Amino acid sequence: MLKFRETLKIVVVGHVDHGKSTVIGRLLYDTKSLPEGAIEKVKRISKETGKPFEYAYLLDAFEEEQKQGITIDTTQIQFHTKKRDYVIIDAPGHVEFLKNMISGAANAEAALLVIDANEGVREQSKRHGYILSLLGIKKVYVLVNKMDLIDYSEEKFLDVKSDMDTFLKSINVFPQKYIPVSAFYGENIALRSKKNAVV
């Protein structure tokens, strides 16, 4: 008899270029959940196009998206750990794709809201927070990404946390945790970072 495994559906949202796709790509890489040959394929494409390697490219299911450099539709990615199965829903960050983002997030049970530590809270960050509120998603984690760009500054991390927390509390969203991460370097993605106290 097959043992029942819990499946957790997580939507990943955030302002464009704040690193959503890099977070997901790095998570898949660090948990060894990528299909065989995926990394090699991305490295080959990067070399052919003269672009630096990006974990975000692992998610670009459509050739057109790679040309535009933006995620157009929601993409569902499944991966597994010893504990449970996961479905990651990658929702578009661009304002013109909000409808797609809402339909993608509608059946999620948890959310990762990604904010660039360097840029801070943007209008789209707030808009996505508001949508999570409307959808009633209670398990919300805020990932303060690109900590490497601010030299892992605790002060800047706390500023971003304070700004976002003030807004989210005003719309009755109470994040479980604010996590300082550097998706590109894999800091606090699948494993706890050893960088310093804040990460």
C-alpha positions as CSV (number, residue, x, y, z in Angstrom):
1,M,0.0,0.0,0.0
2,L,1.3,3.5,-0.9
3,K,2.0,5.8,1.9
4,F,0.2,9.2,1.7
5,R,2.6,12.1,1.2
6,E,1.6,15.6,2.0
7,T,1.8,18.1,-0.9
8,L,2.3,21.8,-0.2
9,K,1.5,24.3,-2.9
10,I,3.6,27.4,-2.7
11,V,3.2,30.5,-4.8
12,V,6.2,32.8,-5.3
13,V,5.5,36.4,-6.0
14,G,7.4,39.7,-6.0
15,H,8.2,42.8,-8.0
16,V,9.9,42.3,-11.4
17,D,13.7,41.7,-11.1
18,H,13.6,41.1,-7.4
19,G,14.8,37.6,-8.0
20,K,11.8,35.3,-7.9
21,S,13.0,33.0,-10.6
22,T,16.5,32.9,-9.2
23,V,15.1,31.9,-5.8
24,I,13.1,29.0,-7.4
25,G,16.0,27.9,-9.7
26,R,18.4,27.9,-6.8
27,L,16.0,26.0,-4.6
28,L,15.6,23.3,-7.3
29,Y,19.3,23.2,-7.8
30,D,20.1,23.0,-4.1
31,T,17.5,20.2,-3.4
32,K,18.8,18.3,-6.4
33,S,15.3,18.4,-8.0
34,L,16.3,19.5,-11.5
35,P,15.9,17.1,-14.4
36,E,19.2,15.6,-15.6
37,G,21.1,17.8,-18.0
38,A,19.1,21.0,-17.0
39,I,22.2,22.9,-15.6
40,E,24.4,21.9,-18.6
41,K,21.7,23.1,-21.0
42,V,21.4,26.5,-19.3
43,K,25.2,26.8,-19.2
44,R,25.4,26.0,-22.9
45,I,22.7,28.5,-23.8
46,S,24.4,31.1,-21.6
47,K,27.7,30.5,-23.4
48,E,26.0,30.6,-26.9
49,T,24.2,33.9,-26.1
50,G,27.2,35.5,-24.3
51,K,25.1,36.0,-21.2
52,P,26.3,35.0,-17.7
53,F,24.8,31.9,-16.1
54,E,21.6,32.6,-14.2
55,Y,19.6,30.1,-12.1
56,A,16.5,32.0,-13.2
57,Y,16.9,30.6,-16.8
58,L,16.1,27.1,-15.4
59,L,12.5,28.2,-15.2
60,D,12.1,29.9,-18.6
61,A,9.8,27.3,-20.2
62,F,9.2,29.3,-23.3
63,E,11.9,30.5,-25.7
64,E,9.9,33.7,-26.1
65,E,10.3,34.4,-22.4
66,Q,14.0,34.0,-22.6
67,K,14.1,36.6,-25.4
68,Q,12.0,39.1,-23.4
69,G,13.6,38.2,-20.1
70,I,10.3,38.1,-18.2
71,T,7.9,35.4,-17.0
72,I,4.6,35.7,-18.9
73,D,2.4,32.9,-17.5
74,T,2.3,31.0,-14.2
75,T,4.6,28.0,-14.2
76,Q,4.1,25.0,-11.9
77,I,7.2,23.1,-10.8
78,Q,7.1,20.0,-8.7
79,F,9.8,18.7,-6.4
80,H,10.2,16.4,-3.5
81,T,12.0,16.2,-0.2
82,K,12.0,13.3,2.3
83,K,9.3,15.0,4.2
84,R,6.8,16.0,1.6
85,D,6.0,16.9,-2.1
86,Y,6.0,20.5,-3.2
87,V,4.3,22.4,-6.1
88,I,6.0,25.7,-6.7
89,I,3.8,28.2,-8.6
90,D,6.0,30.9,-10.2
91,A,3.7,33.9,-10.7
92,P,4.5,36.8,-13.1
93,G,5.8,40.0,-11.5
94,H,4.9,42.5,-14.3
95,V,1.8,44.6,-13.6
96,E,0.2,43.6,-17.0
97,F,0.3,39.9,-16.0
98,L,-1.6,40.4,-12.6
99,K,-4.6,38.4,-13.8
100,N,-2.3,35.4,-14.5
101,M,-0.6,35.9,-11.1
102,I,-4.0,35.8,-9.3
103,S,-5.1,32.6,-11.2
104,G,-1.8,31.0,-10.4
105,A,-1.9,31.9,-6.7
106,A,-5.6,31.0,-6.2
107,N,-5.0,27.4,-5.1
108,A,-1.7,27.9,-3.1
109,E,-1.5,27.2,0.6
110,A,1.6,29.2,1.3
111,A,3.5,32.1,-0.3
112,L,7.0,33.4,-0.7
113,L,7.0,37.2,-1.2
114,V,10.4,38.2,-2.7
115,I,11.8,41.7,-2.1
116,D,15.1,43.0,-3.3
117,A,17.2,44.1,-0.3
118,N,18.8,46.8,-2.4
119,E,15.7,48.3,-4.0
120,G,13.4,47.7,-1.0
121,V,9.6,47.6,-1.0
122,R,8.0,48.6,-4.4
123,E,4.5,49.2,-5.5
124,Q,4.3,45.7,-7.0
125,S,5.5,44.2,-3.7
126,K,2.6,45.8,-2.0
127,R,0.2,44.8,-4.7
128,H,1.2,41.2,-4.4
129,G,0.9,41.4,-0.7
130,Y,-2.6,42.7,-1.1
131,I,-3.5,39.9,-3.5
132,L,-2.2,37.3,-0.9
133,S,-4.5,39.0,1.6
134,L,-7.5,38.7,-0.7
135,L,-6.8,35.1,-1.4
136,G,-6.6,34.4,2.3
137,I,-3.1,32.8,2.2
138,K,-2.0,32.6,5.9
139,K,1.5,31.0,5.5
140,V,3.4,33.9,4.1
141,Y,7.2,34.1,4.2
142,V,9.0,37.3,3.1
143,L,12.4,36.6,1.4
144,V,14.6,39.7,1.5
145,N,16.8,38.7,-1.5
146,K,20.1,40.0,-2.9
147,M,21.6,40.5,0.5
148,D,25.0,40.2,-1.2
149,L,24.3,43.5,-2.9
150,I,24.1,45.3,0.4
151,D,27.0,43.5,2.0
152,Y,24.6,41.5,4.2
153,S,23.7,44.7,6.2
154,E,21.4,43.9,9.1
155,E,20.3,47.6,9.3
156,K,19.1,47.6,5.6
157,F,17.4,44.2,6.1
158,L,15.6,45.5,9.2
159,D,14.5,48.7,7.2
160,V,13.0,46.5,4.5
161,K,11.3,44.3,7.1
162,S,9.9,47.3,8.9
163,D,8.5,48.9,5.7
164,M,6.9,45.7,4.5
165,D,5.6,44.7,7.9
166,T,3.9,48.0,8.4
167,F,2.1,47.6,5.1
168,L,1.2,43.9,5.5
169,K,-0.2,44.4,9.0
170,S,-2.5,47.2,7.7
171,I,-4.1,44.6,5.3
172,N,-4.1,41.8,7.9
173,V,-1.2,39.7,6.5
174,F,1.1,38.5,9.3
175,P,4.2,36.8,7.8
176,Q,5.5,33.8,9.6
177,K,9.1,35.0,9.0
178,Y,11.3,37.5,7.2
179,I,14.3,35.6,5.8
180,P,17.4,37.3,4.5
181,V,18.7,35.4,1.4
182,S,21.1,35.6,-1.5
183,A,19.5,33.4,-4.1
184,F,22.4,33.7,-6.5
185,Y,24.9,32.4,-3.9
186,G,22.4,30.0,-2.3
187,E,22.5,31.8,1.1
188,N,19.5,30.7,3.3
189,I,17.7,29.0,0.4
190,A,17.9,25.2,1.1
191,L,20.6,25.5,3.8
192,R,21.2,28.0,6.6
193,S,23.8,30.5,5.7
194,K,27.1,30.8,7.6
195,K,27.7,34.4,6.3
196,N,26.9,36.3,9.5
197,A,24.2,36.9,12.1
198,V,21.7,38.5,9.8
199,V,21.8,35.9,7.0
